[in-house]
């Protein structure tokens, strides 16, 4: 399976990865005072009792648009940050992680290329969210999210703590999305950090970054091509069904489009526990983050609508 993933993505995305090589500029930045990783995995992200605002609210920020580095588990890890143009330190913002594919990098996600910036969500957010594009590690199969020993989960934990210590974040409004390996890593976050993230969106992913835990509910969106020959749709159905069960939804077998139809089918599960919807999108296509529907884009729009349905509980006092 590893060889298949590596060869398939290098074939489809080698041009993008090659063009982006060397583009990522590393600008060192220390953790802001007060940053910590220990309470992240214990956070109850959807409880009404949570204060929901961060230490960064009301502070003059040191983090701005750009590329930064942090030390995580003895390794130098980098990420790109995009802060709203009209950032207000008394406004709690959504925090959205965009995770790249195998052989891609943070620049591909942040600046666009194969996909629009942050998979098209930056434009739709219209300065209502802080965006983060973390950089995966170079492993034997290529740059991605192997999450060996949980090190990529720890990396995301560190980024959350770092950003929340410096910027005003609504802690009930954390989201992650990604394509292929980035989808697999978003799935790993759904499994391990269901109390931290409000929702995830998984594009053509697989269980390739692990699933530590995986028993708690989280709002869940998944999209997959019926002709995907890199990460087959049968695996995606199993991933989906885990959270159909976790979220208490009524089991179903959603319809999928016929090959050659150039369309997609959408399905919203019924009976899910409050605040934990599951949406499934099967499309006529292969391994791609930008599935068309008779020439029209649709995946960014449904993802933004899915993320935007959840009410904020944050109030700056």
N, C-alpha and C positions, 0 to 999 in steps of 0.2 A: 504494500500500500504506500509506503514512504517513497519508493522509487517512482511509482505512478504519479503521485502528487508532485514530486519535484520535476519530473520530465514534462508533465502536462502544463504546469504553470510557467516553466522556463520557455516552453514553446510559444505560449500565448502572450506572455508579458515580458519576454527578454528585451524587446526594444525599449519598453518603458524603463525597465530596471537599468539598462545600460545608459540611457540618456540621463538618468538621475544620479548615476555614480559620481561621487565627488561634489554633488551640489550641496549636500547637507553640511552647513557650517556650524561648528560646535562653539557655543559661547557658554563658558562655565558660570554657574550660578549656585551659590550655597543655599542650603535649606533655610527658609525664613525662620526667625525666632519663633519657637512654639510649635514647630512642625513635629509631628509624631506619627508613627505608623501603628502603634499597638491597639488603639480602640477601633480601628476601621472595621475589622471583621465582626465586631460585636454590635455595630450600630443597628438600631431598629429604624430603617429608613422610612417606613410607612406608618409609624405610630403617631397619634395626635399629640402625645406628650413631648415629642422631640422639639427642642427649641428651633431647629431647622435653619438657623443662620450660623455663620462661621466667624472665627476670630478676625478674618480679613475685612469684615463689614465695618465701615467707618474709618479704616486705615488708609493712609496714602500708600498705594501699592508700589512694590519694587519690581514685580513681574509685569512685563509688557509684551507686546507682540515680538516673537523671536524664537530662537532655538536655545535651549538650556541643557545643562547636564546635572545629574545627581549620582551619587554613589549608592549602589544597591547591592547587597551581598558581595561586596568586594569588587564590583564591576562598575565601570563608568557607563551610565545609561543616559540617553538623550531623548528629548521630546521637543515638539514645536507647539507654541501656544498662540492662540488667536483670541484676543480680548475684544469685546464690542467697541466699536468706534466711539460711541458715546458713553463709555463705561462710567457708572455712578457707584461710588463705594457704599452707598446706602441702599442699593437695589440688589436683592439676592437673585443671582442668575442660575439658569440651568448650566450643568457641566456635562459636556458631551465628548466622549472619547471615540475617535475614528481610528481603527486599527487596519494596518496594511496587509497585503497578501504576501505569499511566498515570493521572494525575489524582489518585492517592492520595498518602499521605505516611507518614512514619515513625510518626506517632501512630496511624494506622489499623492498622498492623502490631503496634505495641507494646501498645496498649490494647484492641484488638479493635473490632468493629463489623461490617463485612461478613464478617470472619473472626474467629475466636477469637485471643487474643494469640499472636503468632508462629505463625500458621496452625495453632494447636492444639498446637504442640509444647511450649510453656512448661509447660502443665499435665502433659503426659506425662513431661517431663523430671524433674519433682519435685525441683527444686533440685540437679540434677546437671550443669547447663550454664549458661554465661554467654551471654546473648542480646544481639544488637545489631540495631537497626533504623536503617540509614542513610537519609538524606534525599536524594532525587534532585534534579536541577536543573530549573528551569523553562526549557523550550526552546520553539521555535515550535509544536510539536505538543502541549505540555502538560508537566507535571512528570513526569519519568521518568528513563530511563537511556540517553540517546543515546550516551554514552561517546565523545563527540567527541575525537579525538586520544588516546584511551585514558585520558581524565581520570578516569573513574569507576573504572577498574581501579586507578589511582594512589590514588584516595580510599580504596578498600578496603585497599590495601597500607598506607596511613598508619594506618588504624584498627587493623589487625592489630598493627603496631609499637607504637602508642600503648597498646593494651590489654595486650599481652604484657609491656611494660615496667613495668606497674603491678599487674597481676593474675596469678594463677597459672593458666596455660593449658597444656594438653597439646597440643603443636604437631603431634601426629599425629591430632588430633581436631577439625579445622576443617571446618565444613559451611556450605553456602549453599542457600537455597530461596527461591522467589518465584513469584508469579502474573503472567501476561501479560508486561508490561515487566520485572517483577521476575524472571520466569522467563527472559526473554531475557538479563538481566544475569547470572543464575546460569549460563546457558549460556556467556556470554563468559568467566566465571571458570573454567569447566571447560576451555575452550579455552586460556586464557592462564596459568592458575595450577593446572594439574593436579598439580604437585609441592608445592603449598601446601595445597590443600583435599583432604580425604579422600574426600568425596562431595558431590554436588549433587542437588537434587530440583527438577524443572522442571514447573510447573503451567500448562498452556495457553499455552506460550511460543512464541517465534519467533526467528529470527536478526535481531533488531532492535537489539542492542547490539554487533554485530560478533562476530568469532571470530578473534582474532589467535592464530596457532599452530594449535591444534586437531588435533595429531597424537599427543598422549600419552594414555595410559590414565588413567581416573579412575572410581571407582564412580559409577554413573549411574542415576537414577530419573526417569522422565518419565510424566506423566499428561495426557491430552488428550481432549476431547469430540468425538464423531464428527460433531456438528452445529454445531461452532464456525464462526460466520460472520465472526469478527474476525481470528483467526489459524487458518487452516485446518489440518486434521489431516495433510494431505499434507506440509506443511512440517515438522511435528513428527516425522513418520516419517523424514524425511531427517536431521534433527538426531539422532534416536536411532541411525540407521544409521551415522553418523560414529563414534559411540563403541562401537557393536557391533564395528566394524572395528578401532578403536584398541585395544580391550580384548581382541582376539583371540577374540571369541565366534563361535559358529557362526551364520551368517546364517539368518534365518527370516522368515516372514510371519505374525505372531501373529494369532489370531482376534480379531475385534472384535464388540461386541454389536450386535444389530439395533436400528434406530430404534424407539422406543416401548417397549422392554423395561424401561427404568428400572433397568438393572443396569450393571455394569462387568465387563470381562475383565482378568485379570492374566496376565502372561507373564514368566517368568524365563529369560533366555538361557542356553544351555549352552556349555561349552567355553571360557569366559572365562578370561583369565589370573588367577593367584592374587591375590585381594584386589581385583579389579575387576569385580564383578558388574554386570549391566545388567538393570533391571526396567522393564517397559512396562505401563501401565494405560490402556486405552481405555474411555471411559464413554459411556453414552447421555445426551447433554446438549450444551449449548452452551458459551459462554465464561464459565466460572465457577471460582472457587477452592474451592467447596464442593459438589462433585458428590454427589448422594444415590444410594443404592442401596436402592430400596424404602423410602425414608424414613430410612435409617440413614447416619450419617457413617462414612467408612472411610479417607479419604486421610491424615489426620493419623496414624492408627494404623500404616498401612503405611510411611509415611515415617519415623516414629520407630523402627520395627522395623528398617528398612533402615539408618539411621544407627547404631543401637545394636549392630549385628552385629560391628563392627570392634573388635578388642582394643586396649586402651591399651598404649603402650610407655613411659609416663612414670613416673618414680620420682624423688621429691624427695630429694636427698641433703643 
